[in-house]
Amino acid sequence: MRELEAFQKNEITEYYIYRNLSTKVRGVKNRRVLAQIADDEMRHYNIWKQHTGRDVRPNRFRIWFYSLISMLFGFTFGIRLMEKGEQGALNAYGALPPSLHEASGILRDEEEHEEALLKLLDEERLQYTGSIVLGLNDALVELMGVLAGLTFALQDATLVALSATITGFAAALSMAASEYLSTKSEPNGNNPFRAALYTGIAYLLTVVVLVAPYILLADLYVSLGLSFAGAVFIIGFFNYYISVARNEPFRARFFEMVGLSFSVAALSFLAGYAIRYAFGIEV
């Protein structure tokens, strides 16, 4: 009975989460999909109520948490993150005795029906994932190389920060302009201005994270190490976001981006040292 009440609590909690999101998302189709999933959750709740014979209160913290996550990072990410955390409940449904024949129907809804509905969701930021990847990846590869090279060529944190900031700002504008022209020439339905905006913002945010240690600290090599750590964090966070929101594998994409960024940084590191040594530059 305690396990059935836990299922009941989970269903009523998700009902409130989906219902709240259905009133906040844009688009009639998105609102209809989320409202339909909410109705399914309430139906599941009533099925378990027939067995427990009592009402169960929802988990208010989970409602607040997933509603907040959905507002900050998009409703698709919030919903899929919540559903990923429900794998234990799905396994528990499958382990219930045959006498609870309703469990098989609920399990089928959870595994098939909800997944089919989630695929119908349409969120703008996921349409421009390619633009965001372009901005992030280009900024990571270029700026990590620039920082590594300048660190050994200039040997001054202020000069490195100034040079990298100017380079990053100019490169962000250049990448945004290139993405605008590229998107405009491809009939894929995306708005060229929004694609350029997503690319430029992703690039500039990466510049801020990578350059910040050189502005805040005087030690060049500590700053370089923190920039590397910031790059890994950005890559990890973004790839985790994509893996959850689009239900794609995380590990392969993560290590690919890390390997590419750090390989370019290592080559630039060696080039900066070689140039400084060859020309006898001392700043």
C-alpha positions in Angstrom: 0.0 0.0 0.0 2.9 2.4 0.8 4.3 1.7 -2.7 0.9 2.4 -4.4 0.6 5.7 -2.4 4.1 6.7 -3.7 2.9 6.0 -7.3 -0.2 8.1 -6.6 1.9 11.0 -5.2 4.2 10.9 -8.2 1.2 11.0 -10.6 -0.5 14.0 -8.9 2.8 15.8 -8.7 3.5 15.4 -12.4 -0.1 16.4 -13.1 0.5 19.8 -11.5 3.8 20.3 -13.2 2.4 19.6 -16.7 -0.7 21.7 -15.9 1.5 24.7 -14.8 3.7 24.4 -17.9 0.6 24.2 -20.2 -0.4 27.6 -19.1 3.0 29.2 -19.6 4.4 27.8 -22.9 3.9 29.5 -26.2 1.9 27.9 -29.0 -1.5 26.3 -29.1 0.0 22.9 -30.0 2.5 22.9 -27.1 -0.3 23.9 -24.6 -2.5 21.1 -26.0 0.2 18.5 -25.7 1.1 19.4 -22.2 -2.5 19.6 -21.1 -3.1 16.1 -22.6 -0.2 14.7 -20.7 -1.5 16.4 -17.5 -4.9 14.7 -18.1 -3.2 11.3 -18.4 -1.3 11.9 -15.1 -4.6 12.7 -13.4 -6.2 9.5 -14.8 -3.3 7.5 -13.5 -3.7 9.2 -10.1 -7.4 8.2 -10.0 -6.5 4.6 -10.9 -4.1 4.3 -7.9 -6.7 6.1 -5.7 -9.2 3.3 -6.4 -6.7 0.9 -4.7 -5.5 3.2 -1.9 -8.9 4.7 -1.1 -7.4 8.0 -0.1 -6.2 11.3 -1.6 -2.5 12.0 -1.6 -0.9 15.5 -1.6 1.6 16.4 -4.3 5.3 17.0 -3.7 5.4 20.8 -3.7 9.2 21.0 -3.9 9.2 18.9 -7.1 6.5 21.1 -8.6 8.5 24.2 -7.8 11.9 22.8 -8.9 10.8 21.5 -12.3 8.7 24.5 -13.0 11.8 26.7 -12.2 14.1 24.5 -14.3 11.6 24.7 -17.2 11.4 28.5 -17.0 15.2 28.9 -16.9 16.3 26.3 -19.5 13.2 25.6 -21.5 10.2 23.4 -21.0 11.5 20.6 -23.2 14.7 20.3 -21.0 12.7 20.5 -17.8 10.2 17.8 -18.8 12.8 15.4 -20.2 14.9 15.8 -17.1 11.9 15.0 -14.9 11.1 11.9 -17.1 14.7 10.7 -16.9 14.3 10.7 -13.1 11.2 8.5 -13.4 13.0 5.4 -14.6 12.9 3.8 -11.1 9.1 4.3 -11.0 8.8 2.6 -14.4 10.8 -0.4 -13.2 8.6 -0.5 -10.1 5.4 -0.6 -12.2 6.8 -3.5 -14.1 7.4 -5.4 -10.9 3.8 -5.1 -9.6 1.8 -8.3 -9.3 -0.5 -9.3 -12.2 -3.6 -8.6 -10.0 -2.9 -4.9 -10.6 -3.7 -5.1 -14.3 -4.1 -1.3 -14.5 -0.3 -1.0 -14.0 0.4 -2.4 -17.5 -1.7 0.3 -19.1 0.0 3.1 -17.0 3.4 1.7 -17.9 2.4 1.7 -21.6 1.3 5.3 -21.3 4.5 6.3 -19.6 6.8 4.6 -22.1 5.0 5.1 -25.4 2.2 7.7 -25.3 4.1 10.4 -23.4 7.2 9.9 -25.5 5.2 10.3 -28.6 3.6 13.5 -27.2 6.9 14.9 -26.1 8.2 14.6 -29.7 5.4 16.9 -30.8 6.7 19.8 -28.6 8.1 22.7 -30.5 10.6 25.0 -28.8 12.4 27.8 -30.5 15.8 27.4 -28.8 16.0 23.8 -29.9 15.5 24.8 -33.5 18.6 26.9 -33.2 20.8 24.3 -31.6 23.1 24.3 -34.6 23.6 28.0 -34.3 24.4 27.7 -30.6 26.8 24.9 -31.2 28.6 27.0 -33.9 29.0 29.9 -31.5 30.2 27.8 -28.6 32.5 25.5 -30.5 34.1 28.2 -32.5 34.6 30.4 -29.4 36.1 27.5 -27.5 38.4 26.4 -30.2 39.6 29.9 -31.3 39.8 31.5 -27.9 41.4 28.7 -26.1 44.1 28.7 -28.7 44.4 32.5 -28.5 44.7 32.5 -24.7 47.2 29.7 -24.7 49.3 31.4 -27.4 49.1 34.9 -25.9 49.9 33.6 -22.4 53.3 32.4 -23.5 53.9 35.2 -26.0 53.0 38.2 -23.9 53.6 37.0 -20.3 51.2 39.7 -19.0 47.7 39.0 -17.7 46.3 42.4 -18.5 47.6 42.3 -22.1 46.3 38.8 -22.6 42.9 39.7 -21.3 42.7 42.9 -23.5 43.9 41.1 -26.6 41.6 38.1 -26.1 38.6 40.3 -25.4 39.1 42.4 -28.6 39.7 39.2 -30.6 36.6 37.5 -29.1 34.3 40.5 -29.7 35.4 40.9 -33.3 35.1 37.1 -33.9 31.6 37.0 -32.3 30.4 39.7 -34.7 32.0 37.9 -37.6 30.5 34.5 -36.7 27.1 36.1 -36.2 27.3 37.8 -39.6 28.4 34.5 -41.2 25.5 32.6 -39.6 23.1 35.2 -40.8 24.2 34.8 -44.4 24.4 31.0 -44.1 20.9 30.7 -42.7 19.4 33.1 -45.2 20.8 31.1 -48.0 19.3 27.8 -46.7 15.6 27.2 -47.0 15.3 25.4 -43.6 12.7 27.7 -42.1 14.9 29.3 -39.4 15.0 33.0 -39.0 18.4 34.4 -40.1 18.4 37.2 -37.5 17.6 34.8 -34.7 20.2 32.3 -35.8 22.8 35.1 -35.9 21.7 36.3 -32.5 22.0 32.8 -30.9 25.5 32.3 -32.4 26.7 35.8 -31.3 25.4 35.4 -27.8 26.8 31.9 -27.4 30.2 33.2 -28.6 30.2 36.3 -26.3 29.2 34.3 -23.2 32.0 31.9 -23.9 34.5 34.8 -24.2 33.3 36.2 -20.8 33.9 32.9 -19.1 37.3 32.2 -20.6 38.7 35.7 -20.2 37.4 36.4 -16.7 40.3 34.6 -14.9 42.8 36.9 -16.6 40.9 40.0 -15.4 40.5 38.7 -11.8 43.9 37.1 -11.3 47.4 38.2 -11.9 49.0 34.7 -12.2 49.0 33.8 -15.9 49.2 30.0 -15.5 46.5 29.8 -12.8 44.3 32.0 -15.1 45.0 29.6 -18.1 44.1 26.6 -15.9 40.9 28.2 -14.8 40.1 29.1 -18.4 40.6 25.4 -19.3 38.3 24.4 -16.4 35.7 26.9 -17.6 35.9 25.5 -21.1 35.3 22.0 -19.8 32.3 23.2 -17.7 30.8 25.0 -20.8 31.2 21.9 -22.9 29.8 19.6 -20.2 26.8 21.8 -19.4 25.8 22.4 -23.0 26.2 18.7 -24.0 24.2 17.6 -21.0 21.5 20.1 -21.9 21.4 18.8 -25.5 21.5 15.1 -24.4 18.5 15.6 -22.1 16.4 18.0 -24.3 16.9 16.1 -27.5 17.4 12.6 -26.0 20.9 12.2 -27.5 24.0 10.5 -26.2 26.2 12.7 -24.0 29.7 11.1 -23.8 30.8 10.9 -27.5 29.9 14.6 -28.2 31.4 15.8 -25.0 34.8 14.1 -25.5 34.9 15.1 -29.1 34.4 18.8 -28.2 36.9 18.6 -25.4 39.5 16.9 -27.5 39.2 19.4 -30.3 39.3 22.4 -28.1 42.3 21.3 -26.1 44.2 20.0 -29.2 44.0 23.5 -30.7 45.0 25.1 -27.4 48.0 22.8 -27.1 49.2 23.7 -30.6 48.7 27.4 -30.0 50.5 27.0 -26.7 53.5 25.6 -28.5 53.3 28.2 -31.3 53.2 31.0 -28.8 56.3 29.6 -27.0 58.1 29.1 -30.3 57.4 32.6 -31.5 58.4 34.2 -28.3 61.7 32.2 -28.3 62.4 32.8 -32.0 61.9 36.5 -31.9 63.2 37.1 -28.4 60.0 38.9 -27.3 59.9 40.0 -23.7 56.9 42.0 -22.5 
